[in-house]
Amino acid sequence: MTFYNDIYPFYPLQRTSFIFNGCLLTVILVFLVLAVSLLLILPGIRGKSRLFWMFRIIVSLFIGAVIVALNFTSDWAEGRVTTNATYKSFSNVVVNAEIGLHVGLYGINITLRGTPAVQFNETIDYNEMFSWHDTIEEVYQEALEKGLPNPILYIAEKFTLSSPCGLIFQYRYSGRYASATLWTAFCCWILANILFSMPVLLYAGYMMMATAAFIFFSMASFSTIMNTPQCVFSIGSDTFETAYSHSFWLALATGVLCAIIGILVVMFTFLIPERIKEAFSVGVGSYEDEDVSDGDCYLNSAFLDGVTISPELLKSKGTIQHV
């Protein structure tokens, strides 16, 4: 086995098993099951309330699913570049590929895709995950033993403890605090949904505002990585830096949505309390047991033959009309 037949010794041709985050898939499936289960009760709701309940269920579950999913996504920040780079160690082979760095709250995801995908009789399509939960030095050592391409090893080495960039300290701690505040926002979301089903809509609005606040806190925590000097990644003759990506902007949109819902609920509770209680089906029927004896009382005389009705009962029940 030599270098001349396009097969590299020492390293087997392995691919990582990471294709899609299993935790993220679990979150999506759980909230889809909840959505389907709750939507099944819609036929039992009459009138215009059906549309409002459907809108309420979809929006609420969307917020909850986004808050949980943001903990497991790997695109809070990302950077990519297309360049010519050395493919693997002990070889002078240069490939044209797109290298991407995707940063999440629990780790980084490094991608390497050839352009075209098949070069030198090999499909160049790597997707490697490096988690903060594991010791980064051990994960990097395993990557070396697997013989991953040089661009992936170069980026991963930047996040080791021995790297002068110190990226591991910036990203790991900012992601840890961002995740903690997101889970706090999820708890606030649960409390808000419980309070929405009770005659305390004002406090439900406050909890939605608290949910938005903790989402913004998580964004602020993650944003601290941009306040430090950025490490430039140089691969081949090109360089790239990380910037905010989809998950960050999705968190911003969800936080704004929660803030708008909370502000509207609080405002309408003070301005039109009866209308908003009716919209949320809160307090409906609370007056059914009050003053039920008012008005006329209709009695069937066919069943009351021989029954004596006292004058006091007549006064308390009002006018009695015989059918």
C-alpha positions in Angstrom: 0.0 0.0 0.0 1.6 3.3 -1.1 0.8 6.9 -1.6 0.6 6.4 -5.3 -2.7 4.5 -5.5 -4.7 7.2 -3.7 -5.1 5.1 -0.5 -3.4 6.4 2.6 -1.7 4.0 5.0 -1.9 4.2 8.8 -5.5 5.7 8.7 -8.7 3.8 7.8 -11.3 5.4 5.7 -13.8 6.2 8.4 -16.7 8.6 8.6 -18.3 10.0 11.7 -21.7 8.7 12.7 -22.9 12.3 13.4 -25.5 13.1 10.8 -28.3 14.7 12.7 -28.4 15.6 16.4 -30.4 12.9 18.2 -31.4 15.2 21.0 -32.7 17.8 18.5 -34.7 15.1 16.7 -36.2 13.9 20.0 -37.3 17.5 20.9 -39.0 17.9 17.5 -40.8 14.5 17.8 -42.0 15.2 21.3 -43.5 18.6 20.5 -45.0 17.3 17.3 -46.8 14.6 19.3 -48.0 17.2 21.8 -49.3 19.4 18.9 -51.2 16.6 17.3 -52.7 15.5 20.6 -53.9 19.0 21.5 -55.2 19.7 18.1 -57.4 16.5 18.3 -59.6 18.3 20.9 -60.4 21.2 18.5 -63.6 19.6 17.1 -65.1 19.7 20.6 -64.7 23.5 20.8 -67.6 25.4 19.4 -67.8 28.8 17.6 -65.0 31.2 17.0 -63.0 30.0 20.0 -61.8 27.0 17.9 -59.6 29.2 15.7 -58.2 31.1 18.7 -57.4 27.8 20.5 -55.7 26.4 17.5 -53.6 29.6 17.1 -52.8 29.6 20.8 -51.7 25.9 20.8 -49.5 26.3 17.7 -47.8 29.5 18.9 -47.3 28.2 22.5 -45.8 24.9 21.3 -43.6 26.7 18.8 -42.1 28.9 21.5 -41.5 25.9 23.8 -40.0 23.8 21.0 -37.7 26.6 19.9 -36.5 27.3 23.5 -35.6 23.6 24.0 -34.2 23.0 20.5 -31.8 26.0 20.8 -29.9 24.2 23.5 -28.9 21.5 21.0 -28.5 23.3 17.7 -25.0 23.9 16.4 -25.4 27.1 14.4 -25.4 29.9 17.0 -22.3 31.2 15.2 -20.6 30.0 12.1 -18.0 30.7 9.5 -17.1 29.0 6.2 -14.6 29.3 3.4 -14.0 27.6 0.1 -10.3 27.1 -0.6 -7.6 24.7 -1.7 -6.1 22.9 1.3 -3.9 19.9 2.1 -6.2 16.9 2.5 -4.4 14.6 5.0 -1.2 14.2 6.8 1.8 12.4 5.1 0.4 13.5 1.7 0.9 16.4 -0.7 -2.6 16.0 -2.2 -4.5 19.3 -2.3 -8.2 19.3 -2.6 -10.7 22.1 -3.3 -13.3 22.0 -0.5 -15.7 24.1 1.6 -14.7 24.2 5.2 -17.3 25.2 7.8 -17.2 25.9 11.5 -20.6 25.8 13.3 -20.7 26.8 17.0 -23.4 25.6 19.4 -23.9 25.9 23.1 -22.5 22.4 23.8 -19.8 22.1 21.2 -18.7 22.8 17.7 -19.4 21.1 14.4 -16.8 21.1 11.7 -17.7 20.2 8.1 -15.6 19.5 5.1 -17.3 19.1 1.7 -15.3 18.7 -1.5 -16.2 20.7 -4.6 -16.8 18.5 -6.4 -17.6 15.9 -3.8 -15.6 13.0 -5.4 -11.9 13.8 -5.7 -9.0 11.3 -6.0 -11.4 8.4 -6.0 -12.8 9.4 -2.6 -16.0 11.1 -1.5 -15.0 14.1 0.6 -17.9 14.8 2.9 -17.1 15.1 6.6 -19.3 16.2 9.5 -17.5 16.1 12.8 -18.9 17.0 16.3 -16.7 18.1 19.2 -18.6 18.4 22.4 -17.7 20.4 25.5 -19.0 17.6 27.7 -16.0 15.5 26.8 -12.4 16.4 27.6 -11.5 18.3 24.4 -7.9 17.0 24.5 -9.2 13.4 24.4 -11.6 14.2 21.6 -8.8 15.8 19.6 -6.5 12.8 20.2 -9.2 10.5 18.9 -9.6 12.7 15.8 -5.8 12.3 15.3 -6.0 8.5 15.6 -8.9 8.4 13.1 -6.8 10.3 10.6 -9.3 13.1 9.9 -8.4 15.6 7.2 -6.0 18.4 8.0 -8.5 21.3 7.8 -10.7 19.6 10.5 -7.7 18.9 12.7 -6.5 22.5 12.3 -9.8 24.0 13.4 -10.3 21.5 16.3 -6.8 22.2 17.5 -7.8 25.9 18.0 -10.3 24.8 20.7 -7.8 22.7 22.7 -6.5 23.9 26.1 -3.0 24.3 24.7 -4.0 26.6 21.9 -2.9 30.2 22.4 -6.3 31.5 21.0 -8.1 30.3 24.2 -11.3 29.7 22.2 -12.3 26.9 24.5 -12.7 29.2 27.5 -14.6 31.8 25.5 -17.1 29.5 23.8 -17.6 26.9 26.5 -18.4 29.3 29.4 -20.5 31.6 27.3 -22.5 28.6 26.0 -22.9 27.2 29.5 -24.5 30.3 30.8 -26.6 30.8 27.7 -27.9 27.3 28.1 -28.7 27.8 31.8 -30.8 30.9 31.0 -32.6 29.2 28.2 -33.7 26.4 30.5 -34.9 29.1 32.9 -36.9 30.6 30.1 -38.4 27.2 29.4 -39.5 26.9 33.1 -41.1 30.4 32.8 -42.9 29.2 29.6 -44.3 26.2 31.5 -45.6 28.5 34.3 -47.1 30.9 31.8 -49.1 28.1 30.2 -50.3 26.9 33.5 -51.4 30.4 34.5 -53.1 30.9 31.1 -55.5 28.1 32.0 -56.4 29.7 35.4 -58.1 33.1 36.1 -54.8 34.8 36.6 -54.1 36.1 33.1 -52.2 39.1 34.4 -49.5 36.9 36.0 -49.4 34.7 32.9 -48.5 37.9 30.9 -45.8 38.6 33.4 -44.4 35.1 33.0 -44.3 35.5 29.2 -42.4 38.7 29.6 -40.0 36.8 32.0 -39.6 34.1 29.3 -38.6 36.8 26.8 -36.2 38.4 29.3 -34.3 35.1 29.9 -34.1 34.4 26.2 -32.5 37.9 25.8 -30.1 37.1 28.7 -29.0 33.9 26.9 -28.3 35.9 23.8 -26.3 38.4 25.8 -24.3 35.6 27.4 -23.4 34.1 24.0 -22.6 37.5 22.6 -19.7 37.9 25.0 -17.6 35.8 22.6 -17.8 38.7 20.2 -16.4 41.1 22.7 -13.0 39.3 22.9 -10.4 39.4 20.2 -11.4 37.1 17.4 -9.2 34.2 16.3 -8.7 34.1 12.6 -8.8 30.7 11.0 -6.3 30.4 8.1 -6.7 27.5 5.7 -4.7 27.4 2.6 -4.5 31.0 1.2 -7.9 32.0 2.7 -9.1 33.0 6.1 -12.5 33.2 7.8 -14.1 34.3 11.1 -17.3 33.3 12.9 -20.4 35.4 12.9 -23.9 35.1 14.4 -26.0 32.5 12.6 -29.5 31.1 12.4 -30.1 30.0 16.0 -29.0 33.3 17.3 -31.5 35.2 15.2 -34.2 32.6 15.8 -33.7 33.2 19.6 -34.1 36.9 19.0 -37.3 36.4 17.0 -38.7 34.1 19.7 -37.8 36.5 22.5 -39.5 39.4 20.7 -42.6 37.2 20.1 -42.8 36.3 23.8 -42.4 40.0 24.8 -45.2 41.0 22.4 -47.6 38.4 23.8 -46.8 39.3 27.4 -47.2 43.0 26.9 -50.5 42.5 25.0 -51.9 40.2 27.7 -51.0 42.6 30.5 -52.3 45.6 28.6 -55.6 44.0 27.7 -56.1 42.7 31.2 -56.2 46.3 32.5 -58.1 47.7 29.5 -60.7 45.0 28.6 -60.5 42.4 31.4 -63.9 40.7 30.6 -63.1 40.4 26.8 -59.7 38.8 27.4 -61.1 36.4 29.9 -63.8 35.4 27.4 -61.1 34.9 24.7 -59.1 32.6 27.0 -62.2 30.9 28.3 -61.3 31.9 31.8 -64.1 32.7 34.2 -66.8 31.5 31.8 -69.6 29.9 33.8 -68.5 31.5 37.1 -71.8 33.3 37.3 -74.0 30.3 36.4 -74.5 29.3 40.1 -75.3 32.9 41.1 -78.9 34.3 41.1 -80.3 31.1 39.5 -83.6 31.8 41.2 -84.2 35.1 39.5 -87.0 35.4 36.9 -90.1 33.3 36.5 -90.5 29.8 37.7 -92.4 27.4 35.5 -94.2 24.5 37.3 -96.0 21.6 35.7 -99.4 21.4 37.5 -99.9 17.8 36.3 -97.2 16.7 38.8 -98.1 19.0 41.6 -101.6 17.9 42.4 -102.1 17.9 46.1 -98.8 19.7 46.7 -99.0 22.7 49.0 -96.7 25.6 48.3 -96.1 28.0 51.2 -96.4 31.8 50.7 -92.8 32.2 51.7 -91.7 29.9 48.9 -93.8 32.0 46.5 -92.0 35.2 47.6 -88.6 33.7 47.4 -89.1 32.0 44.0 -90.9 34.8 42.3 -94.0 34.4 40.1 -95.1 30.8 39.5 -96.7 30.0 36.2 -98.6 26.8 35.7 -98.0 24.9 32.5 
